[in-house]
């Protein structure tokens, strides 16, 4: 009802990733640990598939996890280029501390 749409690529050879989150009682502090598994195998071809790309064309805002820099940076760049060319908002997080040192 909020207009959020997710498109997942299914990889039948790899298990789905998991993320554990710990949040302090006051909600101020948080910690995450992840196991990416299938996310490590994301393919640009999935983004470019007709059903997914039609959603891309309709979207005004894109949010991509910074973890995608490790395994599918060309896909992120492609999506970012589309956003820039069409004056759309492209957002990604850099919450994993290693990302800012790995991609200087």
N, C-alpha and C positions, 0 to 999 in steps of 0.2 A: 504494500500500500504506500510505501515511502518512495517508490521508484528506484530502489537499489536492485541491481541485477548482477548475479555472479555467473560466470561461465567457467566451468572446470574441465580441464583435459583429463580424461581417464587413461591411466597407464596400468594395464592389467598385469604387468610384470613386476610392479613395485608396490609396496604397501603405502598407504596414505600417511603423510607426516602427522606429527602430534606436537602440541605446545602445552606446556604446563605453566601456569601463572600463579604467582604468590603476590597478594596485595596486603599491605599493612591494614590494621583495623581502622585507621583514620583515612585510608585511601590515598595517602600521600606517596608512599613508597611502593614500588612494584619490582618484581624480578621475573624474568622469563627464561625458560630453557626450551629449545626446539630440536626436533629431529625432522629434517625436511623430506627425506625419502623421495616420494614421487615428484615433489616440487623441483627437485634437482634435474628432472628429465623434461621440463617444459619445452615445447617446440614452437617456434615462430609460426609454423604451418597451422597450428591450432588457432592462433590469433587471426590468421588470414583466411581461415575457412569461412565460407559464405554466411553461415548462421552467426558466427562470432563477429565477423567484420561488419555485418549489418547492424549489430548492437553497438559496435564502436562508432559507426557513422551517426547513430542516434544519440549517443551520450554527449553530455556537456562537461562532465567531470570524471577524471580517471584517478583512481588510487591504486598504487602498486607497492607492494612490500619491497623494502630495500634488499631483502634476501635475493630478489630476482637479479640483482647485479652480478651475483656469483655464477649463475647458471644460464641466464638468458638475457644478457645485457643488450644484444642486438634486437631482441623483441621489445625491451623497454625503450630503446632508442627509436625504433619504428613507431611505437605508440606515441612517444613524446613528439616526434616529428609531425605526426598527424594532428596532435593536439595544437602544436604551434601554428601549423598551416591553417587551421580552422578556428583559431582564437578560442580554444577550449582549455580548461584547467587540468593540468597534469600534476599530481601530488604523489610523492613517495616519502617513506620514512627512512631515517638513518639511525634507528634506535639500537641497532647492533653496533657496539663500540668499534669493532674491527673494520667496519665498512669505511669509516672516515680515514683510517690509516692505510687501508688496502687500495683505495681508489683516490689518490691524492691529485 
